[in-house]
Amino acid sequence: MTLSLTNTENSAIYFAYESVQPTWPANQQAGAFTVVGCTGDTSDCAVNGNSASFHFNAPIAPGATKSVTLTVKITDTPAWGTAPYTLNWAPYVYYEFGQVGGTTTAKDQTWTYGVPELQTVIS
């Protein structure tokens, strides 16, 4: 699964954090899948079972995009259906932009069991 952040602001994003966790029904079956790592435009990656969090490399210039790919391993047959499996994810994004040490603005966006929701189809 690849997650991207495009800077739509008029100044650089100098701090950006994202986390993802599964939503229903994937969050009801512990051990069916695990996040095993992150690669891409990230300075770190913390994996906790079927969830992950990371910081995008910053700064992100206006109009630029940074992307991080999460690798997910299916460890058991999910109980919620047959292949292909759809994993639903709730992302949380927080970023700050403006002048470091001057006027700054923060944006906080969270989606839980709603739209937009990320989907990963695994066949």
Secondary structure as GFF3:
##gff-version 3
##sequence-region A 1 123
A	DSSP	beta_strand	2	6	.	.	.	ID=ss1
A	DSSP	beta_strand	13	22	.	.	.	ID=ss2
A	DSSP	three_ten_helix	26	28	.	.	.	ID=ss3
A	DSSP	beta_strand	33	40	.	.	.	ID=ss4
A	DSSP	beta_strand	42	48	.	.	.	ID=ss5
A	DSSP	beta_strand	51	56	.	.	.	ID=ss6
A	DSSP	beta_strand	65	74	.	.	.	ID=ss7
A	DSSP	beta_strand	85	98	.	.	.	ID=ss8
A	DSSP	beta_strand	104	110	.	.	.	ID=ss9
A	DSSP	beta_strand	118	122	.	.	.	ID=ss10
###
